[in-house]
Amino acid sequence: MIRCIAIDDEPLALKQMENYIEQTPFLEAVALCESAFDAMEELQKSPVDLMFVDINMPDLSGMEFVKSLEHKPLIVFTTAYSEYAIEGFKVDALDYLLKPIAYADFLRAANKANKRLTESTPAAETLNLKEKQLYIKSEHRILKIELSDIKYIEGMREYVRIHLIHEKPVMTLLSMKKLEEALPADSFMRVHRSYIVNLNRITTIERSRIVYDNDVYIPISEQYKEAFKKHIDQYFL
């Protein structure tokens, strides 16, 4: 997860940033600050990876705040005034969002941060598969997952969401390609660019779709349809 802080002296704007962060799977809001001074206190408690900083704030502007930092996280400036853009990039800002901010623009900036951090920490993608168990990093924990408890795996850009039988889905920074190569081929199969399924958990197939729980439909794309059909034909009566 990317630990981030949002700083804005306007409550409605800060609330919007909070909502956008919650909608983005790989972001974690460490703090929501109404001033640069509040943000300073938060940074003293623990470091963050990314800050969304409003430029126009009383007492200490966002630009002045960023310039004062000795060790800067990634910075995305937010403001209603476009004339600050050039100054923002002079302090090596990752991006510059002009209010009112659409979620598509926010997500573009978040993805840039995710790419930058992923490139600088290639060891973040970790997978430890032992016998019938899978060990992954999720947030700040290492989780053990029984392979038999996996229903299907959903790809989400650099992340995957592992859907389980009895637990909530688990997110981890991992590629679908790495998972596909590591999981046992006799039990798991990729059926779509964005989905790997547990073959032992399939109960219903309908119109080139795998049905889970009567309301989740996993498409079988043309690229994987022949391999999936061969698997099914082994057990067809």
N, C-alpha and C positions, 0 to 999 in steps of 0.2 A: 504494500500500500504506500502511496505517496502522502506523506504528512504535510498538511498545508494550513496556512493561516489566511483569513480574509480580514482586511482592514478597511473600514468605511465609516465616516461619521454620520451617514444617513441611515437610519434604522431600516427603511424599506429596501434600500440597496443592499445592505448587509444581509437581510433576510433572503433576498433573491440569490445572493452568492451562496448562502447556506443551502438553499434548495438545489442549486445547480451542483454543488459538491456532493450532496446526498444522492443525486441521480447518476453520478459518475462512479462506476464500480471500483476503480483503482485509486480514488481519492478518499482521504480521511481528514475531516476537519478537526484539527487540534485545538483551535481557538477562533472565536469571532470577536474582533476588537473594534471599538468605536474610536480609537485614537492610536497614533503612533506610539505614545507612551505605554498604552496597554500592551501593544505588540512587543515592545522592548522587554517588559516583564515576562511575557510568555517565552521569548527567546532565551531568557536567562534560565528558565526552568528546564527547557529541553530544545534541541535543534529541530528545525523543520526542513523539508525538501523544497517547498514551493510557497510563495506568498502572492496573494492577489491584493494589490495596494492601490487605494484611491489616491490620486495625486492632490486633489484640492481638499485639504483638511486644515482646521484652525490650529494655531500655536506651532505645530510642526507638520509641514507638508509631507506627503508621501515621498516626493522626490528627495527632500532633505533627509528624511528618515533613512532611505535606502543608501544615500551617499555616506551616511554616518556609520554604516555597518562595516565592521572589519572583515567578517566572514559572511558573505551574501549567499542565501539560498537562491534558487531560480525565482525571477521576479516577473510578474505579469501586472502591468499598470492598468488601472481602470479610471476613466474620467469622462466628463461630458465635453471636454475641450480638446479639439484635434491638434491645436498648436503645440501641445506638449510632446507629440510623438517623437520628434527628432531628439529632444532632450532626453526622453526615456531610453532611446537606443544608445545614447552616449554612455549610459551607466550599464550597458550590456543587458538591457531588459530582454526577456525571452519573447514577450509579445505585448501588445498594446490594444486594449479593448475600449471601444467608444460607447458610452451610454446613450440610449438604453441598450443593454447587452442581450442579444439573443442567445439561447442555449447552444445553437450551432456554432457560434463564434467562441463561446466559452469552451466547448468541447474541443474545438480546433486547438486552442491554446493549451488545454489540458493534455491533449495527445502529443503536442510538441514537447511538453515537459516530460511526459512518460517516455518518449523516444530518447530524449537527451539523457535521462537518468538510467534507462536501460542500457544504452550504449556505454555509459561510464561504469556500469556495474554488471558486466556480462555473467558473473557468477550467480546472479539473482535467480536464474532458471535452474532449479535443482529438482532432481527426481531420484528417489531411492526405492527400487522395487525388489522385494525379497519374498520369495515363495508366493503366497496368496495375499500379500499385504503391500500397500502403497504408502510411502512416507513422503509428505509434501510440506512445503512452507506455505503457511497462510497467515497473513498479517505478521504478527511477531511470534508465531507458534509453529512447532512442527507437529503435524497431525498424522496419525496412523489410520488408514482407511482399508477396510477389508474389501478385496476386489469383488466379492460376492454381494456386497452392499451397494455397489454402483449400478444405477439404472442406465444412465447415459451421460455423456460428457459433451458440453456445449462450448464451442470456440467463440471467444470475444476479443478479437484483435490479438494483443500480446498476452491476454489472460484466458484461462479456461474456467468454466463453472462445472463442478462435478455434482451431479444430481444423485442423491442417495435414497435408499428405500425408506428408512425411518428417521432420517435427520434432515436438517436444512441443507441446501446446496452449499458447497465450499468453493471459494474463489482462490486461485493461485496464479502466480506469474509463471506461465509455462506454455510452450507451443503445442499445437495439435500434432505436429509432425513428430516431436519428441515423444509424446504420449503414445501415438500410434505405433512407433517403433519399439517402445518398451513393453506395452501391454501384450499378454499372451494372445496370439492370433486365433487360437482355438476357442477363445471366449469373447474376444472383443473385435469389432469390425468398424471401420470407417464407412459410413453410408452417405455422407454428404461433406462438403467442404467444412461445415460448421458442426458436424455431429459424429461422435463415436458411440456405438451402442454396445451394451452387454448382451451378447447373443443368448445367454441363459435366462435373461429377464424378459424376453419378448413373448408376449401372449397373443397379440392380435396384429395382423397386417391387413391394411385396407387401402386400395387404390394407390399403390406405390408409396404408402406411408406406414410407419410403425406407430401404433397407438399405445400410449401409456395412460393409465388411470382415466380412460374414456374422454379426456379433454386435452391431452398433449399429443401432438402429431409430429413425428420426425420424418421429414421427406427423404426419400431414397433417390439420389440424383443419378442421371444417366451414366456418369463416370464410374459409379460403384454398383450399378444395378446388376450387371452380369455376375460379379463375384458374390453378391448377396443371394442371387437366385441359385447359384451352385451350392451354397451352404444350405439353403432351404430344401433343395432337391434331395439332399442326403437323407432327410427325415420325412419326405413326402410319401404318403401312402396312396 
